[in-house]
Amino acid sequence: MSKPVEITDNNFSEIINSDQPVLVDFWAEWCGPCKMIGPVVEELASDYDGKAVIGKVDVDANPEVSAKFGIRSIPTLLVFKNGEIVDKQIGAVPKSVLSQKLDAQVA
């Protein structure tokens, strides 16, 4: 079973420049809605194994990446393709919403 990739300030640009679409979940330990969407992100990592990269950024531990993208509300989920943001979701949503966003980018 695939797990979300842990994304940090150091490996961020390497990961978002993947040749697959990348979903990045910006979250924090103390955030209630983040805990709600966490299991959904875990499921997506398995569902899209080999088709997309699913990763998580702990905003407290990685302030540079969070500041670069102006993350003020969490959870914020960004979808990247070829290193560019192609979609964005702020707040906890059902799995189907995130699946649709990924399906739109998976070739």
Biopython code that builds the backbone (N, CA, C, O; Angstrom):
import numpy as np
from Bio.PDB.StructureBuilder import StructureBuilder

atoms = [
    (1, "MET", "N", (0.835, -1.194, 0.000)),
    (1, "MET", "CA", (0.000, 0.000, 0.000)),
    (1, "MET", "C", (0.880, 1.258, 0.000)),
    (1, "MET", "O", (1.804, 1.390, 0.802)),
    (2, "SER", "N", (0.575, 2.142, -0.890)),
    (2, "SER", "CA", (1.372, 3.352, -1.036)),
    (2, "SER", "C", (1.006, 4.381, 0.021)),
    (2, "SER", "O", (-0.155, 4.506, 0.410)),
    (3, "LYS", "N", (1.999, 5.105, 0.475)),
    (3, "LYS", "CA", (1.787, 6.169, 1.463)),
    (3, "LYS", "C", (2.092, 7.507, 0.796)),
    (3, "LYS", "O", (2.849, 7.564, -0.173)),
    (4, "PRO", "N", (1.499, 8.589, 1.318)),
    (4, "PRO", "CA", (1.859, 9.905, 0.783)),
    (4, "PRO", "C", (3.346, 10.189, 1.028)),
    (4, "PRO", "O", (3.912, 9.775, 2.040)),
    (5, "VAL", "N", (3.956, 10.894, 0.094)),
    (5, "VAL", "CA", (5.364, 11.263, 0.202)),
    (5, "VAL", "C", (5.471, 12.429, 1.176)),
    (5, "VAL", "O", (4.661, 13.355, 1.139)),
    (6, "GLU", "N", (6.484, 12.376, 2.055)),
    (6, "GLU", "CA", (6.697, 13.514, 2.950)),
    (6, "GLU", "C", (7.487, 14.568, 2.180)),
    (6, "GLU", "O", (8.619, 14.333, 1.757)),
    (7, "ILE", "N", (6.867, 15.733, 2.009)),
    (7, "ILE", "CA", (7.506, 16.801, 1.239)),
    (7, "ILE", "C", (8.019, 17.862, 2.207)),
    (7, "ILE", "O", (7.322, 18.266, 3.138)),
    (8, "THR", "N", (9.251, 18.304, 1.968)),
    (8, "THR", "CA", (9.892, 19.295, 2.840)),
    (8, "THR", "C", (10.357, 20.490, 2.005)),
    (8, "THR", "O", (10.288, 20.476, 0.776)),
    (9, "ASP", "N", (10.828, 21.516, 2.699)),
    (9, "ASP", "CA", (11.395, 22.675, 2.004)),
    (9, "ASP", "C", (12.522, 22.220, 1.066)),
    (9, "ASP", "O", (12.718, 22.797, -0.003)),
    (10, "ASN", "N", (13.263, 21.174, 1.481)),
    (10, "ASN", "CA", (14.430, 20.726, 0.704)),
    (10, "ASN", "C", (14.092, 19.927, -0.548)),
    (10, "ASN", "O", (14.759, 20.080, -1.572)),
    (11, "ASN", "N", (13.063, 19.075, -0.486)),
    (11, "ASN", "CA", (12.796, 18.207, -1.652)),
    (11, "ASN", "C", (11.601, 18.665, -2.484)),
    (11, "ASN", "O", (11.235, 18.006, -3.457)),
    (12, "PHE", "N", (10.989, 19.794, -2.107)),
    (12, "PHE", "CA", (9.754, 20.240, -2.749)),
    (12, "PHE", "C", (9.870, 20.386, -4.266)),
    (12, "PHE", "O", (9.087, 19.790, -5.005)),
    (13, "SER", "N", (10.839, 21.175, -4.736)),
    (13, "SER", "CA", (10.892, 21.434, -6.181)),
    (13, "SER", "C", (11.200, 20.160, -6.957)),
    (13, "SER", "O", (10.725, 19.986, -8.080)),
    (14, "GLU", "N", (11.978, 19.284, -6.377)),
    (14, "GLU", "CA", (12.282, 17.996, -7.015)),
    (14, "GLU", "C", (10.991, 17.190, -7.211)),
    (14, "GLU", "O", (10.780, 16.606, -8.274)),
    (15, "ILE", "N", (10.138, 17.159, -6.201)),
    (15, "ILE", "CA", (8.914, 16.361, -6.250)),
    (15, "ILE", "C", (7.860, 16.970, -7.177)),
    (15, "ILE", "O", (7.236, 16.244, -7.951)),
    (16, "ILE", "N", (7.647, 18.293, -7.114)),
    (16, "ILE", "CA", (6.589, 18.863, -7.960)),
    (16, "ILE", "C", (6.957, 18.875, -9.436)),
    (16, "ILE", "O", (6.088, 19.056, -10.289)),
    (17, "ASN", "N", (8.232, 18.684, -9.747)),
    (17, "ASN", "CA", (8.636, 18.618, -11.159)),
    (17, "ASN", "C", (8.603, 17.189, -11.692)),
    (17, "ASN", "O", (9.237, 16.881, -12.702)),
    (18, "SER", "N", (7.862, 16.319, -11.008)),
    (18, "SER", "CA", (7.673, 14.941, -11.450)),
    (18, "SER", "C", (6.997, 14.937, -12.818)),
    (18, "SER", "O", (6.334, 15.906, -13.189)),
    (19, "ASP", "N", (7.165, 13.848, -13.567)),
    (19, "ASP", "CA", (6.474, 13.757, -14.861)),
    (19, "ASP", "C", (5.028, 13.306, -14.671)),
    (19, "ASP", "O", (4.285, 13.174, -15.644)),
    (20, "GLN", "N", (4.627, 13.068, -13.416)),
    (20, "GLN", "CA", (3.235, 12.736, -13.094)),
    (20, "GLN", "C", (2.607, 13.937, -12.379)),
    (20, "GLN", "O", (3.321, 14.759, -11.805)),
    (21, "PRO", "N", (1.268, 14.038, -12.413)),
    (21, "PRO", "CA", (0.625, 15.088, -11.614)),
    (21, "PRO", "C", (0.948, 14.878, -10.130)),
    (21, "PRO", "O", (1.139, 13.746, -9.686)),
    (22, "VAL", "N", (1.006, 15.960, -9.378)),
    (22, "VAL", "CA", (1.346, 15.892, -7.956)),
    (22, "VAL", "C", (0.271, 16.604, -7.136)),
    (22, "VAL", "O", (-0.041, 17.768, -7.388)),
    (23, "LEU", "N", (-0.294, 15.897, -6.153)),
    (23, "LEU", "CA", (-1.234, 16.509, -5.208)),
    (23, "LEU", "C", (-0.474, 16.746, -3.917)),
    (23, "LEU", "O", (0.087, 15.814, -3.342)),
    (24, "VAL", "N", (-0.453, 17.996, -3.458)),
    (24, "VAL", "CA", (0.255, 18.334, -2.223)),
    (24, "VAL", "C", (-0.753, 18.804, -1.181)),
    (24, "VAL", "O", (-1.507, 19.751, -1.405)),
    (25, "ASP", "N", (-0.748, 18.123, -0.038)),
    (25, "ASP", "CA", (-1.622, 18.459, 1.087)),
    (25, "ASP", "C", (-0.807, 19.263, 2.098)),
    (25, "ASP", "O", (0.103, 18.727, 2.730)),
    (26, "PHE", "N", (-1.136, 20.562, 2.254)),
    (26, "PHE", "CA", (-0.497, 21.392, 3.278)),
    (26, "PHE", "C", (-1.318, 21.236, 4.549)),
    (26, "PHE", "O", (-2.511, 21.542, 4.562)),
    (27, "TRP", "N", (-0.682, 20.760, 5.625)),
    (27, "TRP", "CA", (-1.407, 20.415, 6.840)),
    (27, "TRP", "C", (-0.570, 20.739, 8.079)),
    (27, "TRP", "O", (0.592, 21.129, 7.964)),
    (28, "ALA", "N", (-1.167, 20.577, 9.265)),
    (28, "ALA", "CA", (-0.449, 20.706, 10.542)),
    (28, "ALA", "C", (-1.100, 19.772, 11.557)),
    (28, "ALA", "O", (-2.284, 19.446, 11.469)),
    (29, "GLU", "N", (-0.297, 19.360, 12.509)),
    (29, "GLU", "CA", (-0.722, 18.418, 13.556)),
    (29, "GLU", "C", (-1.930, 18.937, 14.334)),
    (29, "GLU", "O", (-2.805, 18.156, 14.707)),
    (30, "TRP", "N", (-1.988, 20.255, 14.584)),
    (30, "TRP", "CA", (-3.020, 20.861, 15.440)),
    (30, "TRP", "C", (-4.308, 21.219, 14.696)),
    (30, "TRP", "O", (-5.243, 21.751, 15.293)),
    (31, "CYS", "N", (-4.355, 20.930, 13.406)),
    (31, "CYS", "CA", (-5.479, 21.360, 12.571)),
    (31, "CYS", "C", (-6.548, 20.269, 12.474)),
    (31, "CYS", "O", (-6.296, 19.194, 11.931)),
    (32, "GLY", "N", (-7.751, 20.554, 13.008)),
    (32, "GLY", "CA", (-8.850, 19.580, 12.997)),
    (32, "GLY", "C", (-9.258, 19.110, 11.610)),
    (32, "GLY", "O", (-9.291, 17.906, 11.359)),
    (33, "PRO", "N", (-9.576, 20.044, 10.690)),
    (33, "PRO", "CA", (-9.959, 19.626, 9.334)),
    (33, "PRO", "C", (-8.851, 18.836, 8.620)),
    (33, "PRO", "O", (-9.132, 17.982, 7.779)),
    (34, "CYS", "N", (-7.583, 19.133, 8.969)),
    (34, "CYS", "CA", (-6.462, 18.383, 8.369)),
    (34, "CYS", "C", (-6.532, 16.910, 8.777)),
    (34, "CYS", "O", (-6.256, 16.018, 7.976)),
    (35, "LYS", "N", (-6.904, 16.675, 10.029)),
    (35, "LYS", "CA", (-7.029, 15.298, 10.518)),
    (35, "LYS", "C", (-8.186, 14.576, 9.801)),
    (35, "LYS", "O", (-8.139, 13.364, 9.591)),
    (36, "MET", "N", (-9.222, 15.343, 9.432)),
    (36, "MET", "CA", (-10.356, 14.747, 8.712)),
    (36, "MET", "C", (-9.950, 14.327, 7.297)),
    (36, "MET", "O", (-10.371, 13.278, 6.810)),
    (37, "ILE", "N", (-9.140, 15.144, 6.648)),
    (37, "ILE", "CA", (-8.800, 14.867, 5.255)),
    (37, "ILE", "C", (-7.578, 13.939, 5.138)),
    (37, "ILE", "O", (-7.315, 13.379, 4.074)),
    (38, "GLY", "N", (-6.837, 13.787, 6.247)),
    (38, "GLY", "CA", (-5.641, 12.931, 6.241)),
    (38, "GLY", "C", (-5.878, 11.529, 5.690)),
    (38, "GLY", "O", (-5.142, 11.088, 4.808)),
    (39, "PRO", "N", (-6.907, 10.807, 6.198)),
    (39, "PRO", "CA", (-7.173, 9.451, 5.693)),
    (39, "PRO", "C", (-7.542, 9.432, 4.210)),
    (39, "PRO", "O", (-7.241, 8.467, 3.507)),
    (40, "VAL", "N", (-8.194, 10.499, 3.734)),
    (40, "VAL", "CA", (-8.559, 10.603, 2.317)),
    (40, "VAL", "C", (-7.286, 10.699, 1.473)),
    (40, "VAL", "O", (-7.167, 10.051, 0.433)),
    (41, "VAL", "N", (-6.338, 11.518, 1.939)),
    (41, "VAL", "CA", (-5.071, 11.684, 1.226)),
    (41, "VAL", "C", (-4.313, 10.351, 1.208)),
    (41, "VAL", "O", (-3.691, 10.005, 0.204)),
    (42, "GLU", "N", (-4.364, 9.609, 2.312)),
    (42, "GLU", "CA", (-3.722, 8.284, 2.372)),
    (42, "GLU", "C", (-4.331, 7.344, 1.328)),
    (42, "GLU", "O", (-3.611, 6.627, 0.634)),
    (43, "GLU", "N", (-5.677, 7.355, 1.223)),
    (43, "GLU", "CA", (-6.357, 6.496, 0.243)),
    (43, "GLU", "C", (-5.972, 6.880, -1.182)),
    (43, "GLU", "O", (-5.748, 6.011, -2.024)),
    (44, "LEU", "N", (-5.896, 8.178, -1.448)),
    (44, "LEU", "CA", (-5.536, 8.645, -2.785)),
    (44, "LEU", "C", (-4.125, 8.184, -3.156)),
    (44, "LEU", "O", (-3.856, 7.871, -4.315)),
    (45, "ALA", "N", (-3.223, 8.144, -2.167)),
    (45, "ALA", "CA", (-1.854, 7.688, -2.438)),
    (45, "ALA", "C", (-1.866, 6.259, -2.979)),
    (45, "ALA", "O", (-1.089, 5.924, -3.872)),
    (46, "SER", "N", (-2.751, 5.419, -2.438)),
    (46, "SER", "CA", (-2.884, 4.046, -2.930)),
    (46, "SER", "C", (-3.598, 4.006, -4.274)),
    (46, "SER", "O", (-3.155, 3.335, -5.206)),
    (47, "ASP", "N", (-4.720, 4.741, -4.365)),
    (47, "ASP", "CA", (-5.530, 4.735, -5.583)),
    (47, "ASP", "C", (-4.742, 5.196, -6.807)),
    (47, "ASP", "O", (-4.926, 4.671, -7.906)),
    (48, "TYR", "N", (-3.865, 6.177, -6.612)),
    (48, "TYR", "CA", (-3.143, 6.771, -7.748)),
    (48, "TYR", "C", (-1.686, 6.325, -7.827)),
    (48, "TYR", "O", (-0.876, 6.945, -8.516)),
    (49, "ASP", "N", (-1.359, 5.246, -7.117)),
    (49, "ASP", "CA", (0.008, 4.713, -7.149)),
    (49, "ASP", "C", (0.414, 4.449, -8.597)),
    (49, "ASP", "O", (-0.265, 3.703, -9.303)),
    (50, "GLY", "N", (1.508, 5.049, -9.041)),
    (50, "GLY", "CA", (1.967, 4.854, -10.407)),
    (50, "GLY", "C", (1.359, 5.824, -11.403)),
    (50, "GLY", "O", (1.815, 5.906, -12.543)),
    (51, "LYS", "N", (0.317, 6.573, -10.981)),
    (51, "LYS", "CA", (-0.351, 7.515, -11.890)),
    (51, "LYS", "C", (-0.146, 8.965, -11.476)),
    (51, "LYS", "O", (-0.135, 9.867, -12.314)),
    (52, "ALA", "N", (0.018, 9.178, -10.170)),
    (52, "ALA", "CA", (0.215, 10.532, -9.647)),
    (52, "ALA", "C", (1.015, 10.433, -8.349)),
    (52, "ALA", "O", (1.046, 9.386, -7.703)),
    (53, "VAL", "N", (1.657, 11.533, -7.982)),
    (53, "VAL", "CA", (2.400, 11.599, -6.729)),
    (53, "VAL", "C", (1.517, 12.311, -5.710)),
    (53, "VAL", "O", (1.022, 13.408, -5.970)),
    (54, "ILE", "N", (1.322, 11.690, -4.555)),
    (54, "ILE", "CA", (0.523, 12.285, -3.489)),
    (54, "ILE", "C", (1.471, 12.593, -2.339)),
    (54, "ILE", "O", (2.157, 11.701, -1.841)),
    (55, "GLY", "N", (1.511, 13.851, -1.917)),
    (55, "GLY", "CA", (2.452, 14.223, -0.857)),
    (55, "GLY", "C", (1.829, 15.141, 0.173)),
    (55, "GLY", "O", (0.764, 15.721, -0.040)),
    (56, "LYS", "N", (2.525, 15.257, 1.305)),
    (56, "LYS", "CA", (2.043, 16.091, 2.407)),
    (56, "LYS", "C", (3.173, 17.005, 2.864)),
    (56, "LYS", "O", (4.328, 16.589, 2.960)),
    (57, "VAL", "N", (2.818, 18.268, 3.148)),
    (57, "VAL", "CA", (3.778, 19.231, 3.688)),
    (57, "VAL", "C", (3.277, 19.669, 5.059)),
    (57, "VAL", "O", (2.180, 20.216, 5.177)),
    (58, "ASP", "N", (4.078, 19.431, 6.090)),
    (58, "ASP", "CA", (3.771, 19.921, 7.436)),
    (58, "ASP", "C", (4.167, 21.403, 7.454)),
    (58, "ASP", "O", (5.352, 21.734, 7.420)),
    (59, "VAL", "N", (3.157, 22.297, 7.508)),
    (59, "VAL", "CA", (3.432, 23.732, 7.383)),
    (59, "VAL", "C", (4.299, 24.265, 8.526)),
    (59, "VAL", "O", (5.051, 25.220, 8.332)),
    (60, "ASP", "N", (4.204, 23.668, 9.704)),
    (60, "ASP", "CA", (5.009, 24.128, 10.831)),
    (60, "ASP", "C", (6.485, 23.793, 10.634)),
    (60, "ASP", "O", (7.364, 24.569, 11.009)),
    (61, "ALA", "N", (6.746, 22.630, 10.041)),
    (61, "ALA", "CA", (8.126, 22.179, 9.857)),
    (61, "ALA", "C", (8.749, 22.723, 8.568)),
    (61, "ALA", "O", (9.971, 22.707, 8.415)),
    (62, "ASN", "N", (7.912, 23.204, 7.640)),
    (62, "ASN", "CA", (8.410, 23.652, 6.333)),
    (62, "ASN", "C", (7.841, 25.012, 5.951)),
    (62, "ASN", "O", (7.026, 25.120, 5.033)),
    (63, "PRO", "N", (8.280, 26.059, 6.669)),
    (63, "PRO", "CA", (7.706, 27.389, 6.453)),
    (63, "PRO", "C", (8.026, 27.997, 5.085)),
    (63, "PRO", "O", (7.244, 28.800, 4.578)),
    (64, "GLU", "N", (9.152, 27.634, 4.484)),
    (64, "GLU", "CA", (9.541, 28.241, 3.197)),
    (64, "GLU", "C", (8.542, 27.916, 2.098)),
    (64, "GLU", "O", (8.056, 28.811, 1.407)),
    (65, "VAL", "N", (8.238, 26.636, 1.939)),
    (65, "VAL", "CA", (7.296, 26.217, 0.889)),
    (65, "VAL", "C", (5.927, 26.819, 1.150)),
    (65, "VAL", "O", (5.272, 27.300, 0.226)),
    (66, "SER", "N", (5.495, 26.796, 2.390)),
    (66, "SER", "CA", (4.186, 27.340, 2.742)),
    (66, "SER", "C", (4.111, 28.828, 2.409)),
    (66, "SER", "O", (3.100, 29.294, 1.884)),
    (67, "ALA", "N", (5.165, 29.570, 2.706)),
    (67, "ALA", "CA", (5.198, 31.010, 2.415)),
    (67, "ALA", "C", (5.245, 31.249, 0.911)),
    (67, "ALA", "O", (4.592, 32.163, 0.407)),
    (68, "LYS", "N", (6.011, 30.434, 0.193)),
    (68, "LYS", "CA", (6.149, 30.596, -1.257)),
    (68, "LYS", "C", (4.786, 30.537, -1.956)),
    (68, "LYS", "O", (4.553, 31.260, -2.924)),
    (69, "PHE", "N", (3.895, 29.682, -1.468)),
    (69, "PHE", "CA", (2.583, 29.523, -2.096)),
    (69, "PHE", "C", (1.481, 30.271, -1.348)),
    (69, "PHE", "O", (0.299, 30.110, -1.649)),
    (70, "GLY", "N", (1.877, 31.093, -0.369)),
    (70, "GLY", "CA", (0.906, 31.916, 0.345)),
    (70, "GLY", "C", (-0.145, 31.105, 1.079)),
    (70, "GLY", "O", (-1.316, 31.486, 1.117)),
    (71, "ILE", "N", (0.268, 29.991, 1.661)),
    (71, "ILE", "CA", (-0.682, 29.133, 2.376)),
    (71, "ILE", "C", (-1.064, 29.813, 3.691)),
    (71, "ILE", "O", (-0.231, 29.972, 4.583)),
    (72, "ARG", "N", (-2.338, 30.213, 3.800)),
    (72, "ARG", "CA", (-2.819, 30.863, 5.022)),
    (72, "ARG", "C", (-3.886, 30.037, 5.719)),
    (72, "ARG", "O", (-4.052, 30.136, 6.935)),
    (73, "SER", "N", (-4.605, 29.230, 4.966)),
    (73, "SER", "CA", (-5.632, 28.354, 5.531)),
    (73, "SER", "C", (-5.218, 26.920, 5.275)),
    (73, "SER", "O", (-4.752, 26.586, 4.185)),
    (74, "ILE", "N", (-5.388, 26.078, 6.269)),
    (74, "ILE", "CA", (-5.110, 24.663, 6.039)),
    (74, "ILE", "C", (-6.327, 23.859, 6.468)),
    (74, "ILE", "O", (-7.054, 24.299, 7.359)),
    (75, "PRO", "N", (-6.578, 22.709, 5.876)),
    (75, "PRO", "CA", (-5.750, 22.146, 4.806)),
    (75, "PRO", "C", (-5.932, 22.899, 3.476)),
    (75, "PRO", "O", (-7.039, 23.304, 3.119)),
    (76, "THR", "N", (-4.829, 23.070, 2.767)),
    (76, "THR", "CA", (-4.865, 23.535, 1.382)),
    (76, "THR", "C", (-4.239, 22.430, 0.552)),
    (76, "THR", "O", (-3.156, 21.940, 0.873)),
    (77, "LEU", "N", (-4.918, 22.040, -0.510)),
    (77, "LEU", "CA", (-4.385, 21.010, -1.398)),
    (77, "LEU", "C", (-4.145, 21.638, -2.758)),
    (77, "LEU", "O", (-5.049, 22.225, -3.353)),
    (78, "LEU", "N", (-2.916, 21.507, -3.246)),
    (78, "LEU", "CA", (-2.558, 22.045, -4.554)),
    (78, "LEU", "C", (-2.258, 20.892, -5.496)),
    (78, "LEU", "O", (-1.631, 19.908, -5.102)),
    (79, "VAL", "N", (-2.706, 21.011, -6.737)),
    (79, "VAL", "CA", (-2.379, 20.013, -7.760)),
    (79, "VAL", "C", (-1.405, 20.669, -8.731)),
    (79, "VAL", "O", (-1.675, 21.732, -9.290)),
    (80, "PHE", "N", (-0.260, 20.005, -8.916)),
    (80, "PHE", "CA", (0.769, 20.502, -9.829)),
    (80, "PHE", "C", (0.868, 19.598, -11.043)),
    (80, "PHE", "O", (0.680, 18.386, -10.944)),
    (81, "LYS", "N", (1.162, 20.191, -12.186)),
    (81, "LYS", "CA", (1.498, 19.420, -13.373)),
    (81, "LYS", "C", (2.661, 20.143, -14.037)),
    (81, "LYS", "O", (2.589, 21.345, -14.294)),
    (82, "ASN", "N", (3.729, 19.409, -14.311)),
    (82, "ASN", "CA", (4.952, 19.995, -14.883)),
    (82, "ASN", "C", (5.450, 21.173, -14.041)),
    (82, "ASN", "O", (5.933, 22.169, -14.580)),
    (83, "GLY", "N", (5.329, 21.050, -12.714)),
    (83, "GLY", "CA", (5.847, 22.070, -11.812)),
    (83, "GLY", "C", (4.960, 23.291, -11.636)),
    (83, "GLY", "O", (5.306, 24.199, -10.881)),
    (84, "GLU", "N", (3.817, 23.327, -12.324)),
    (84, "GLU", "CA", (2.901, 24.477, -12.239)),
    (84, "GLU", "C", (1.627, 24.086, -11.497)),
    (84, "GLU", "O", (1.170, 22.948, -11.600)),
    (85, "ILE", "N", (1.050, 25.035, -10.744)),
    (85, "ILE", "CA", (-0.231, 24.779, -10.065)),
    (85, "ILE", "C", (-1.336, 24.760, -11.114)),
    (85, "ILE", "O", (-1.506, 25.725, -11.860)),
    (86, "VAL", "N", (-2.087, 23.660, -11.171)),
    (86, "VAL", "CA", (-3.198, 23.557, -12.121)),
    (86, "VAL", "C", (-4.553, 23.489, -11.416)),
    (86, "VAL", "O", (-5.594, 23.652, -12.053)),
    (87, "ASP", "N", (-4.539, 23.250, -10.104)),
    (87, "ASP", "CA", (-5.788, 23.200, -9.365)),
    (87, "ASP", "C", (-5.503, 23.425, -7.888)),
    (87, "ASP", "O", (-4.379, 23.243, -7.419)),
    (88, "LYS", "N", (-6.554, 23.830, -7.157)),
    (88, "LYS", "CA", (-6.376, 24.177, -5.745)),
    (88, "LYS", "C", (-7.662, 23.870, -4.997)),
    (88, "LYS", "O", (-8.756, 24.064, -5.527)),
    (89, "GLN", "N", (-7.533, 23.393, -3.772)),
    (89, "GLN", "CA", (-8.689, 23.138, -2.916)),
    (89, "GLN", "C", (-8.337, 23.597, -1.511)),
    (89, "GLN", "O", (-7.328, 23.168, -0.952)),
    (90, "ILE", "N", (-9.159, 24.465, -0.938)),
    (90, "ILE", "CA", (-8.931, 24.901, 0.442)),
    (90, "ILE", "C", (-10.032, 24.305, 1.304)),
    (90, "ILE", "O", (-11.218, 24.423, 0.994)),
    (91, "GLY", "N", (-9.623, 23.663, 2.389)),
    (91, "GLY", "CA", (-10.588, 23.065, 3.309)),
    (91, "GLY", "C", (-10.811, 21.590, 3.022)),
    (91, "GLY", "O", (-10.469, 21.089, 1.951)),
    (92, "ALA", "N", (-11.388, 20.910, 3.994)),
    (92, "ALA", "CA", (-11.655, 19.476, 3.863)),
    (92, "ALA", "C", (-12.830, 19.256, 2.919)),
    (92, "ALA", "O", (-13.863, 19.916, 3.028)),
    (93, "VAL", "N", (-12.657, 18.320, 1.994)),
    (93, "VAL", "CA", (-13.707, 17.992, 1.016)),
    (93, "VAL", "C", (-13.805, 16.475, 0.891)),
    (93, "VAL", "O", (-12.892, 15.764, 1.312)),
    (94, "PRO", "N", (-14.899, 15.966, 0.318)),
    (94, "PRO", "CA", (-15.010, 14.520, 0.108)),
    (94, "PRO", "C", (-13.934, 14.026, -0.872)),
    (94, "PRO", "O", (-13.431, 14.779, -1.705)),
    (95, "LYS", "N", (-13.610, 12.765, -0.744)),
    (95, "LYS", "CA", (-12.599, 12.141, -1.602)),
    (95, "LYS", "C", (-12.925, 12.328, -3.087)),
    (95, "LYS", "O", (-12.025, 12.540, -3.899)),
    (96, "SER", "N", (-14.212, 12.250, -3.441)),
    (96, "SER", "CA", (-14.615, 12.351, -4.844)),
    (96, "SER", "C", (-14.168, 13.672, -5.478)),
    (96, "SER", "O", (-13.826, 13.713, -6.660)),
    (97, "VAL", "N", (-14.172, 14.744, -4.692)),
    (97, "VAL", "CA", (-13.762, 16.060, -5.209)),
    (97, "VAL", "C", (-12.279, 16.026, -5.595)),
    (97, "VAL", "O", (-11.894, 16.513, -6.658)),
    (98, "LEU", "N", (-11.458, 15.449, -4.723)),
    (98, "LEU", "CA", (-10.022, 15.384, -5.001)),
    (98, "LEU", "C", (-9.727, 14.407, -6.137)),
    (98, "LEU", "O", (-8.833, 14.645, -6.949)),
    (99, "SER", "N", (-10.482, 13.306, -6.191)),
    (99, "SER", "CA", (-10.310, 12.340, -7.266)),
    (99, "SER", "C", (-10.587, 13.000, -8.620)),
    (99, "SER", "O", (-9.856, 12.775, -9.584)),
    (100, "GLN", "N", (-11.642, 13.811, -8.688)),
    (100, "GLN", "CA", (-11.980, 14.501, -9.941)),
    (100, "GLN", "C", (-10.845, 15.421, -10.361)),
    (100, "GLN", "O", (-10.497, 15.478, -11.540)),
    (101, "LYS", "N", (-10.265, 16.142, -9.407)),
    (101, "LYS", "CA", (-9.174, 17.067, -9.708)),
    (101, "LYS", "C", (-7.968, 16.295, -10.251)),
    (101, "LYS", "O", (-7.316, 16.734, -11.198)),
    (102, "LEU", "N", (-7.679, 15.144, -9.642)),
    (102, "LEU", "CA", (-6.552, 14.334, -10.114)),
    (102, "LEU", "C", (-6.854, 13.692, -11.461)),
    (102, "LEU", "O", (-6.007, 13.680, -12.355)),
    (103, "ASP", "N", (-8.051, 13.163, -11.603)),
    (103, "ASP", "CA", (-8.436, 12.504, -12.869)),
    (103, "ASP", "C", (-8.287, 13.461, -14.048)),
    (103, "ASP", "O", (-7.925, 13.045, -15.149)),
    (104, "ALA", "N", (-8.565, 14.740, -13.816)),
    (104, "ALA", "CA", (-8.477, 15.743, -14.871)),
    (104, "ALA", "C", (-7.029, 15.917, -15.353)),
    (104, "ALA", "O", (-6.793, 16.372, -16.472)),
    (105, "GLN", "N", (-6.054, 15.546, -14.488)),
    (105, "GLN", "CA", (-4.634, 15.758, -14.816)),
    (105, "GLN", "C", (-3.899, 14.475, -15.213)),
    (105, "GLN", "O", (-2.842, 14.525, -15.843)),
    (106, "VAL", "N", (-4.469, 13.331, -14.839)),
    (106, "VAL", "CA", (-3.793, 12.058, -15.133)),
    (106, "VAL", "C", (-3.999, 11.748, -16.616)),
    (106, "VAL", "O", (-5.126, 11.665, -17.105)),
    (107, "ALA", "N", (-2.895, 11.584, -17.300)),
    (107, "ALA", "CA", (-2.984, 11.356, -18.763)),
    (107, "ALA", "C", (-3.502, 9.961, -19.065)),
    (107, "ALA", "O", (-3.642, 9.594, -20.232)),
]
sb = StructureBuilder()
sb.init_structure("model")
sb.init_model(0)
sb.init_chain("A")
sb.init_seg("    ")
for serial, (resi, resn, name, xyz) in enumerate(atoms, 1):
    if name == "N":
        sb.init_residue(resn, " ", resi, " ")
    sb.init_atom(name, np.array(xyz, "f"), 0.0, 1.0, " ", f" {name:<3s}", serial, name[0])
structure = sb.get_structure()
